[in-house]
Amino acid sequence: MEGINGWLSFPLYESFNHDFAIRRFCPARVELEQGEWEEAMNYEIDSFSPDDHDTGTPHLAASEVDDFVDSFINMDDRVVDDDDKDDQNSKKEQDFHNFQDGIDFVEFPMMMEGDDHELERSGSCEDFGVHEMVPSVEEVSHGVDQGLHLVHLLLACAEAVGCRDTQLANSMLTQIWASATPWGDSLQRVSYCFATGLKSRLSLLQNVNGNGTISHCAMDVPLMTREEKMEAFHLLYQTTPYIAFGFMAANEAICQAAQGRDSLHIIDLGMDHTLQWPSLIRTLASRPEGAPTLRITGITSHQSLLELQASMKSLTMDASSLGIALEFNMISEPVTPSLLTRENLNLREGEALFINSITHLHKYVKESRGSLKAILQAIKKLGPALITVVEQDANHNGPFFLGRFLESLHYYSAVFDSLEASLPRHSPQRMKIERLHFAEEIRNIVAYEGSDRIERHERADQWRRQLGRAGFQVMALKCLSQAKMMLSVYGCDGYTLGSEKGCLLLGWKGRPIMLASAWQLHNVSSN
């Protein structure tokens, strides 16, 4: 079926029947009248609040579930080269976004945001037919392969967790552990990560207080050091284009907006490393109009000042050898609106100010949008020449658990499939990337709610909406050719590039993975 690789790409299971798996286990089980459905398709996620309830809506029949899912699994690839895009593809892309918003709207609630809100009580899993969702042993023995059975179990287990049927969910997890493994193929490995997230969520569910809040409890999760996490990040940067793509696009946007400027000041939100800056410094040093002076202020909440300062000292010396006077400052505080003032950031007259965010702003996204809105308003008051925003292009911030689970399973299945194509199965580097980097993201998305859930990734249209409301307009990136050259270095087929209303998208087999964008104040004309 065309377009199926946009959902799940499992090359080692050539007989894998994705259509059958998704049709039987799509969590969207609510029947709406035609008028209500059209309203849901156009419903903005901004309007959700932790107090919203949706408990009285009837459920879809099995045949209606089939039709409902068809519009999702038959989508063509969303990320394509610009030469191949046309109006039809744009319409399909919009339909895809609307459908995802529809899923989030119609699903029955699981955990509502915030520890102060009561958990919405749903019916038992028998009411939702979860017992019918997993194929029997006889079905498996008659041609449904192990991979299909594993996906069945994952999706059914997620719905059992959504129903708070802990006994059934634990029973399914026992079956999942029999097939999922961090050393198997991409399907087994990503399933292991999602099963770990489901196990953590069950641990939280079993510690729900009488007033509906969740008491903090110790979960069986191995502790990781900062050194281990940074090692995994460096390996991801070296072996895949996902991080380098963001650095390249952000640096190109900064250089584009810095033309004719003699003094630059970059505020790096959530700075954990200095990997982005050597390339920028080399580019600025080769400018025809001459090298500018450069200040970089890193804002970090991590206790890693000595490490970062040592790295920046070395970078300052390298910049000096290229004719650039580089000044580096560090602020060891979380990014808050009160921090983002001219006094706290030591802004100087005559400097061109750039705000740089690499996979950081999504941590301030809430259903109410209050936190992100306040930060963007504070940034606007600083009068920056440019904001660069690089994020995962995924809808991992829906208000209901099942929608997030389905979307994140789509997304990380594509990511793990790309790792399968790039690294051997028993590669120690691959295991570290999956265990120390992506598994942590997945567990946060699947297991947590409220302020504990920080991996709140959004799609490009949502970033466009939020930044637009804050008074910014997109500055079209002009580095598609550079991005194509960068991908050629990795020597791996499957990565795709495209643009969407000024944003660049990097995907795997048509599934968007990363977005890169640059934004200027509305009253500043784009270069």
C-alpha positions as CSV (number, residue, x, y, z in Angstrom):
1,M,0.0,0.0,0.0
2,E,1.5,3.3,-1.0
3,G,2.5,5.7,1.7
4,I,2.7,3.0,4.4
5,N,6.4,3.7,5.0
6,G,5.3,7.1,6.4
7,W,3.8,5.2,9.3
8,L,6.0,2.2,10.2
9,S,9.1,1.1,8.3
10,F,10.2,-2.4,9.3
11,P,12.3,-3.7,6.4
12,L,13.1,-7.0,8.2
13,Y,9.4,-7.9,8.3
14,E,8.5,-7.9,4.7
15,S,5.3,-9.7,5.4
16,F,4.3,-7.3,8.1
17,N,0.7,-6.3,7.5
18,H,0.6,-2.7,8.8
19,D,-2.9,-2.2,7.5
20,F,-4.3,-5.1,9.6
21,A,-2.4,-4.0,12.7
22,I,-3.5,-0.4,12.7
23,R,-7.1,-1.1,11.6
24,R,-7.6,-3.4,14.6
25,F,-5.9,-1.2,17.2
26,C,-6.5,2.4,16.2
27,P,-7.3,4.1,19.6
28,A,-9.7,6.5,18.0
29,R,-13.0,4.9,19.1
30,V,-15.5,7.7,19.3
31,E,-18.4,8.3,17.1
32,L,-19.2,11.8,16.1
33,E,-22.0,13.3,13.9
34,Q,-20.7,14.7,10.7
35,G,-21.0,18.3,11.9
36,E,-19.1,17.5,15.1
37,W,-16.4,15.6,13.2
38,E,-15.8,18.6,10.9
39,E,-15.4,20.8,14.0
40,A,-13.0,18.3,15.6
41,M,-10.9,18.2,12.4
42,N,-10.4,22.0,12.6
43,Y,-10.0,22.2,16.4
44,E,-6.8,23.8,17.5
45,I,-4.8,22.1,20.2
46,D,-4.5,25.5,21.9
47,S,-8.1,25.4,23.1
48,F,-7.6,22.3,25.3
49,S,-7.2,22.8,29.0
50,P,-6.7,20.3,31.8
51,D,-10.3,20.8,32.8
52,D,-11.7,19.5,29.5
53,H,-13.7,16.3,29.8
54,D,-15.1,14.1,27.0
55,T,-16.8,11.1,28.7
56,G,-20.1,10.8,27.1
57,T,-19.3,10.2,23.4
58,P,-20.3,6.8,21.9
59,H,-17.8,4.5,20.3
60,L,-17.2,3.7,16.7
61,A,-18.1,0.3,15.2
62,A,-15.3,-1.8,13.8
63,S,-16.2,-0.9,10.2
64,E,-16.2,2.8,11.0
65,V,-12.8,2.4,12.6
66,D,-11.5,0.9,9.3
67,D,-12.7,3.9,7.4
68,F,-11.4,6.3,10.0
69,V,-7.9,4.8,9.9
70,D,-7.8,4.7,6.1
71,S,-7.4,8.4,5.9
72,F,-4.2,8.1,8.0
73,I,-2.4,5.0,6.6
74,N,-3.0,5.9,2.9
75,M,-1.3,9.3,3.1
76,D,1.5,9.9,0.7
77,D,4.9,11.0,2.0
78,R,4.8,14.4,3.6
79,V,8.5,15.3,3.1
80,V,9.5,15.6,-0.5
81,D,11.9,17.5,-2.6
82,D,10.6,20.9,-3.7
83,D,10.6,19.9,-7.3
84,D,8.0,17.2,-6.6
85,K,5.6,19.3,-4.5
86,D,2.2,20.4,-5.8
87,D,-1.1,21.5,-4.6
88,Q,-2.4,18.0,-4.1
89,N,0.5,17.1,-1.8
90,S,-0.1,20.3,0.2
91,K,-3.8,19.4,0.7
92,K,-2.8,15.9,1.8
93,E,-0.3,17.4,4.3
94,Q,-3.0,19.6,5.7
95,D,-5.4,16.6,5.9
96,F,-2.7,14.7,7.8
97,H,-2.3,17.5,10.4
98,N,-6.1,17.9,10.8
99,F,-6.5,14.1,11.2
100,Q,-3.9,14.1,14.0
101,D,-5.7,17.0,15.8
102,G,-8.9,15.0,15.3
103,I,-7.4,11.9,17.0
104,D,-6.5,14.0,20.0
105,F,-9.9,15.6,20.2
106,V,-12.0,12.4,20.0
107,E,-10.1,10.1,22.3
108,F,-11.4,9.4,25.8
109,P,-9.3,11.2,28.4
110,M,-6.6,9.3,30.4
111,M,-4.4,11.5,32.6
112,M,-5.2,15.2,32.6
113,E,-2.4,17.7,32.9
114,G,-1.2,18.9,36.2
115,D,-1.0,17.2,39.6
116,D,-3.9,19.2,41.0
117,H,-6.5,17.8,38.6
118,E,-8.4,14.6,39.2
119,L,-7.9,11.7,36.9
120,E,-10.8,11.3,34.5
121,R,-12.3,7.9,35.2
122,S,-13.0,5.8,32.1
123,G,-14.9,2.5,31.7
124,S,-13.3,-0.9,32.1
125,C,-11.3,-2.3,29.3
126,E,-14.1,-4.7,28.5
127,D,-16.2,-1.7,27.7
128,F,-13.7,-0.8,25.0
129,G,-13.2,-4.2,23.6
130,V,-9.5,-4.5,24.5
131,H,-9.7,-8.2,25.1
132,E,-10.6,-8.6,21.4
133,M,-7.6,-6.5,20.3
134,V,-4.9,-9.1,20.7
135,P,-4.8,-12.0,18.2
136,S,-5.0,-15.4,19.7
137,V,-2.1,-17.9,19.7
138,E,-4.0,-19.8,17.0
139,E,-4.0,-16.6,14.8
140,V,-0.3,-16.1,15.3
141,S,0.4,-19.7,14.3
142,H,-1.7,-19.4,11.2
143,G,0.4,-16.8,9.5
144,V,0.4,-13.6,11.6
145,D,4.1,-13.2,12.2
146,Q,5.8,-12.3,15.5
147,G,6.4,-8.7,14.4
148,L,2.7,-8.1,13.8
149,H,1.8,-9.8,17.1
150,L,4.3,-7.5,18.9
151,V,2.6,-4.3,17.5
152,H,-0.8,-5.8,18.4
153,L,0.4,-6.2,22.0
154,L,1.9,-2.7,22.2
155,L,-1.2,-0.9,21.0
156,A,-3.6,-3.0,23.1
157,C,-1.4,-2.6,26.2
158,A,-1.5,1.2,25.7
159,E,-5.2,1.1,25.6
160,A,-5.3,-1.1,28.6
161,V,-3.2,1.5,30.4
162,G,-5.6,4.1,29.1
163,C,-8.5,2.2,30.7
164,R,-6.4,1.8,34.0
165,D,-6.8,-2.0,33.7
166,T,-3.4,-2.6,35.3
167,Q,-3.9,-6.4,35.5
168,L,-4.5,-6.7,31.8
169,A,-1.7,-4.2,31.0
170,N,0.8,-6.1,33.1
171,S,-0.2,-9.4,31.4
172,M,0.4,-7.9,28.0
173,L,3.7,-6.4,29.1
174,T,4.8,-9.9,30.1
175,Q,4.1,-11.1,26.5
176,I,5.8,-8.0,25.0
177,W,9.0,-8.7,27.0
178,A,9.1,-12.2,25.4
179,S,9.6,-10.6,22.0
180,A,11.0,-7.1,22.5
181,T,14.7,-6.7,23.1
182,P,17.2,-3.9,22.9
183,W,19.5,-6.1,20.8
184,G,17.1,-7.2,18.1
185,D,15.9,-5.6,14.9
186,S,14.5,-2.0,14.8
187,L,10.9,-3.1,15.6
188,Q,12.0,-5.2,18.7
189,R,14.3,-2.4,19.9
190,V,11.7,0.4,19.6
191,S,9.1,-1.9,21.2
192,Y,11.4,-2.5,24.1
193,C,11.6,1.3,24.7
194,F,7.8,1.8,24.5
195,A,7.2,-1.2,26.8
196,T,9.6,0.4,29.3
197,G,7.6,3.6,29.1
198,L,4.4,1.7,29.6
199,K,5.8,0.0,32.6
200,S,6.8,3.3,34.1
201,R,3.4,4.7,33.6
202,L,1.8,1.7,35.3
203,S,4.1,2.3,38.3
204,L,2.8,5.9,38.4
205,L,-0.9,4.7,38.0
206,Q,-0.5,2.4,40.9
207,N,0.5,5.3,43.1
208,V,-2.6,7.5,42.5
209,N,-3.8,9.1,45.7
210,G,-7.4,9.3,46.8
211,N,-7.7,12.9,45.5
212,G,-6.6,11.9,42.1
213,T,-3.1,13.2,42.3
214,I,0.0,11.0,41.7
215,S,2.5,10.5,44.5
216,H,6.1,10.3,43.4
217,C,7.4,6.8,43.6
218,A,10.7,5.1,42.9
219,M,10.5,3.4,39.5
220,D,12.8,0.6,38.2
221,V,14.7,2.9,35.9
222,P,18.5,2.9,35.7
223,L,20.1,6.2,36.6
224,M,22.3,7.7,33.9
225,T,25.1,10.2,34.4
226,R,25.4,13.4,32.4
227,E,28.6,12.0,30.9
228,E,26.6,9.0,29.5
229,K,23.9,11.2,28.1
230,M,26.4,13.5,26.4
231,E,28.3,10.6,25.0
232,A,25.0,9.3,23.4
233,F,24.3,12.8,22.0
234,H,27.8,13.0,20.5
235,L,27.4,9.6,18.9
236,L,24.0,10.6,17.5
237,Y,25.6,13.8,16.1
238,Q,28.4,11.7,14.5
239,T,26.4,8.9,13.0
240,T,23.2,10.5,11.8
241,P,22.4,13.9,10.2
242,Y,19.6,14.8,12.6
243,I,21.7,17.1,14.9
244,A,24.1,18.4,12.2
245,F,21.1,19.3,10.1
246,G,19.8,21.7,12.8
247,F,23.2,23.2,13.4
248,M,23.8,23.8,9.7
249,A,20.4,25.4,9.1
250,A,20.6,27.6,12.2
251,N,24.2,28.8,11.4
252,E,23.2,29.6,7.8
253,A,20.3,31.6,9.0
254,I,22.5,33.5,11.4
255,C,25.0,34.3,8.7
256,Q,22.3,35.4,6.3
257,A,20.8,37.8,8.9
258,A,24.2,39.0,10.0
259,Q,25.3,40.3,6.6
260,G,26.7,43.9,7.0
261,R,26.7,43.6,10.8
262,D,30.0,44.2,12.6
263,S,29.1,43.0,16.1
264,L,27.1,39.9,16.9
265,H,25.7,38.6,20.2
266,I,24.2,35.0,20.3
267,I,22.1,33.9,23.2
268,D,22.1,30.1,23.2
269,L,19.0,28.7,25.1
270,G,19.7,25.5,27.0
271,M,23.4,25.3,26.1
272,D,24.8,21.8,26.8
273,H,27.8,21.8,24.4
274,T,29.7,23.8,21.8
275,L,29.4,21.5,18.8
276,Q,27.4,24.1,16.8
277,W,29.9,26.9,16.9
278,P,33.2,25.9,15.1
279,S,31.4,25.8,11.7
280,L,29.8,29.2,12.3
281,I,33.1,30.8,13.3
282,R,34.8,29.5,10.2
283,T,31.9,30.9,8.0
284,L,32.0,34.3,9.7
285,A,35.8,34.5,9.4
286,S,35.5,34.0,5.6
287,R,33.0,36.8,5.0
288,P,33.8,39.1,2.1
289,E,33.1,42.2,4.3
290,G,35.4,40.9,7.0
291,A,35.0,39.0,10.3
292,P,32.7,40.5,13.0
293,T,33.2,40.6,16.7
294,L,31.2,37.8,18.4
295,R,29.8,37.2,21.8
296,I,28.1,34.0,22.8
297,T,26.0,33.8,26.0
298,G,25.1,30.3,27.0
299,I,22.1,29.7,29.3
300,T,22.1,26.3,31.0
301,S,20.5,24.7,34.0
302,H,23.0,21.9,34.1
303,Q,25.9,21.8,36.5
304,S,28.4,21.7,33.7
305,L,30.0,25.1,33.8
306,L,33.6,24.0,34.1
307,E,33.3,21.6,31.2
308,L,31.6,24.2,29.0
309,Q,34.0,26.9,30.0
310,A,37.0,24.7,29.1
311,S,35.4,23.9,25.7
312,M,34.7,27.6,25.0
313,K,38.2,28.6,26.0
314,S,39.6,26.3,23.3
315,L,37.0,27.7,20.8
316,T,38.0,31.2,21.7
317,M,41.6,30.5,20.8
318,D,40.6,28.9,17.5
319,A,38.4,31.9,16.7
320,S,41.3,34.3,17.5
321,S,43.6,32.4,15.0
322,L,40.9,33.1,12.4
323,G,40.7,36.8,13.1
324,I,37.5,36.7,15.2
325,A,37.4,38.2,18.7
326,L,35.1,35.8,20.6
327,E,33.8,36.6,24.0
328,F,32.0,33.9,26.0
329,N,29.7,34.1,29.0
330,M,27.7,31.5,30.8
331,I,24.4,31.9,32.8
332,S,23.6,28.9,35.0
333,E,19.9,29.3,35.4
334,P,16.8,27.9,33.7
335,V,15.3,29.9,30.9
336,T,12.5,32.1,32.3
337,P,10.8,35.3,31.2
338,S,12.4,37.2,34.2
339,L,15.8,36.1,33.1
340,L,15.4,37.3,29.5
341,T,16.0,41.0,30.1
342,R,18.6,43.4,28.7
343,E,20.2,43.8,32.1
344,N,20.5,40.1,32.9
345,L,21.9,39.3,29.4
346,N,24.2,42.2,29.4
347,L,23.1,43.5,26.0
348,R,25.1,46.3,24.4
349,E,24.3,49.0,22.1
350,G,25.2,48.4,18.4
351,E,25.1,44.6,18.7
352,A,22.9,42.4,16.5
353,L,21.2,40.0,18.8
354,F,20.4,36.4,17.8
355,I,18.4,33.9,19.9
356,N,19.4,30.3,19.2
357,S,17.3,27.3,20.4
358,I,18.3,23.8,19.4
359,T,15.6,21.3,20.6
360,H,15.0,23.4,23.7
361,L,11.8,25.6,23.4
362,H,9.5,22.5,23.3
363,K,10.3,22.0,27.0
364,Y,8.2,25.1,27.7
365,V,5.1,24.1,25.8
366,K,2.1,23.4,27.8
367,E,-1.5,22.7,26.8
368,S,-2.3,26.3,28.1
369,R,0.7,27.7,26.1
370,G,1.3,30.1,29.0
371,S,4.9,29.3,29.6
372,L,6.0,29.4,26.0
373,K,4.0,32.5,25.3
374,A,5.6,34.4,28.2
375,I,9.1,33.4,27.0
376,L,8.4,34.5,23.4
377,Q,7.0,37.8,24.6
378,A,10.2,38.3,26.7
379,I,12.4,37.5,23.7
380,K,10.4,40.0,21.5
381,K,11.1,42.8,24.0
382,L,14.8,42.2,23.5
383,G,14.4,43.1,19.8
384,P,16.4,40.3,18.3
385,A,17.5,40.3,14.7
386,L,16.7,36.6,14.5
387,I,15.4,33.6,16.4
388,T,16.5,30.2,15.2
389,V,14.3,27.2,16.2
390,V,15.3,23.6,15.6
391,E,12.9,21.0,16.9
392,Q,11.6,17.4,16.4
393,D,8.7,17.7,13.9
394,A,6.2,15.5,15.7
395,N,2.9,15.9,17.6
396,H,3.9,14.5,21.0
397,N,1.9,17.1,23.1
398,G,-1.7,16.0,22.5
399,P,-3.8,16.3,25.7
400,F,-4.7,12.6,25.7
401,F,-2.4,9.6,26.3
402,L,-3.5,7.3,23.5
403,G,-3.1,9.9,20.8
404,R,0.4,10.7,22.0
405,F,1.3,7.0,22.2
406,L,0.2,6.4,18.6
407,E,2.0,9.5,17.2
408,S,5.2,8.8,19.1
409,L,5.2,5.1,18.0
410,H,5.0,6.4,14.4
411,Y,7.8,8.8,14.9
412,Y,10.3,6.7,16.8
413,S,9.7,3.7,14.6
414,A,11.0,5.8,11.7
415,V,14.0,7.0,13.8
416,F,14.9,3.4,14.8
417,D,14.5,2.3,11.3
418,S,17.0,4.9,10.2
419,L,19.5,3.7,12.8
420,E,19.0,0.1,11.5
421,A,20.1,1.3,8.1
422,S,23.1,3.2,9.4
423,L,24.6,1.0,12.1
424,P,25.1,-2.7,12.6
425,R,22.7,-4.4,15.0
426,H,25.4,-5.2,17.6
427,S,27.0,-1.8,17.3
428,P,27.9,-0.5,20.8
429,Q,27.4,3.1,19.5
430,R,23.9,2.3,18.3
431,M,23.0,0.7,21.6
432,K,24.1,3.8,23.5
433,I,22.2,6.1,21.2
434,E,19.0,4.1,21.7
435,R,19.3,3.4,25.4
436,L,20.8,6.7,26.6
437,H,19.1,9.2,24.3
438,F,15.9,8.0,22.5
439,A,14.7,5.6,25.2
440,E,14.7,8.5,27.7
441,E,12.6,10.7,25.4
442,I,10.2,7.9,24.8
443,R,9.8,7.1,28.5
444,N,9.1,10.8,29.2
445,I,6.4,11.1,26.5
446,V,4.7,7.8,27.5
447,A,5.0,7.7,31.3
448,Y,4.7,11.2,32.6
449,E,2.1,14.0,32.8
450,G,2.1,17.6,34.1
451,S,5.4,19.3,34.8
452,D,7.3,16.0,34.7
453,R,6.5,15.6,31.0
454,I,9.0,17.9,29.2
455,E,9.4,16.2,25.8
456,R,6.5,18.1,24.3
457,H,7.4,18.2,20.6
458,E,5.2,20.0,18.1
459,R,4.9,20.1,14.4
460,A,5.9,23.0,12.2
461,D,2.4,24.4,11.9
462,Q,2.1,24.7,15.6
463,W,5.5,26.5,15.9
464,R,4.4,28.8,13.1
465,R,1.1,29.6,14.9
466,Q,2.8,30.3,18.3
467,L,5.7,32.4,16.9
468,G,3.3,34.3,14.7
469,R,1.0,35.2,17.6
470,A,4.1,36.4,19.5
471,G,4.9,38.8,16.7
472,F,7.4,36.9,14.6
473,Q,7.4,36.0,10.9
474,V,9.4,33.2,9.2
475,M,12.5,34.1,7.4
476,A,12.8,31.6,4.5
477,L,15.9,29.4,4.8
478,K,18.1,29.4,1.7
479,C,20.3,26.4,2.5
480,L,18.5,23.4,0.8
481,S,21.4,22.7,-1.4
482,Q,23.8,22.8,1.5
483,A,21.5,20.4,3.4
484,K,21.5,18.0,0.4
485,M,25.3,18.1,0.3
486,M,25.5,17.3,4.0
487,L,23.2,14.3,3.6
488,S,25.4,12.9,0.9
489,V,28.3,12.7,3.4
490,Y,26.4,10.1,5.5
491,G,26.1,7.7,2.5
492,C,22.7,6.3,3.5
493,D,19.6,6.2,1.3
494,G,16.3,7.0,3.0
495,Y,16.8,10.5,4.3
496,T,14.5,13.1,2.6
497,L,14.5,16.9,2.5
498,G,11.8,19.3,1.9
499,S,10.5,22.8,2.8
500,E,7.2,23.9,4.3
501,K,6.3,27.6,4.2
502,G,9.9,28.7,4.8
503,C,10.9,25.8,7.3
504,L,13.2,23.0,6.3
505,L,12.2,19.4,7.1
506,L,14.5,16.4,7.4
507,G,12.8,13.1,7.3
508,W,13.3,9.4,6.9
509,K,11.5,7.6,4.1
510,G,9.0,10.5,4.0
511,R,8.4,10.7,7.7
512,P,9.4,14.1,9.0
513,I,11.9,13.9,11.9
514,M,13.5,17.4,12.3
515,L,12.4,20.9,11.4
516,A,14.7,23.9,11.2
517,S,13.3,27.5,11.0
518,A,14.3,31.1,11.5
519,W,12.1,34.0,12.7
520,Q,12.3,37.8,12.6
521,L,10.1,40.5,14.1
522,H,7.1,41.4,11.9
523,N,8.4,44.9,11.3
524,V,11.8,43.6,10.0
525,S,11.9,42.8,6.3
526,S,13.4,39.4,5.4
527,N,16.8,39.5,3.7
